[in-house]
């Protein structure tokens, strides 16, 4: 099951996807 947010990310350009992945990775590291 996917959230609308994940669906939106999938349609982004690859560079945008990588940027989001990096931000998400940083947030996970801070936890």
C-alpha positions in Angstrom: 0.0 0.0 0.0 1.3 3.4 -1.0 0.7 6.8 0.4 -0.1 9.7 -2.0 3.2 11.2 -1.0 5.1 8.1 -2.2 3.1 8.2 -5.5 4.1 11.8 -6.0 7.8 11.0 -5.3 7.7 8.3 -7.9 6.7 10.8 -10.6 9.5 13.2 -9.7 12.6 13.5 -11.9 15.4 11.2 -10.7 17.5 14.1 -9.4 14.6 15.2 -7.2 14.1 11.6 -6.0 17.8 11.4 -5.0 17.6 14.7 -3.1 14.6 13.4 -1.2 16.3 10.1 -0.5 19.3 12.0 0.9 17.1 14.2 3.1 15.2 11.1 4.4 18.5 9.3 5.0 19.8 12.2 7.1 16.6 12.3 9.1 16.8 8.6 9.8 20.4 9.0 10.9 19.4 11.7 13.4 16.8 9.5 15.1 
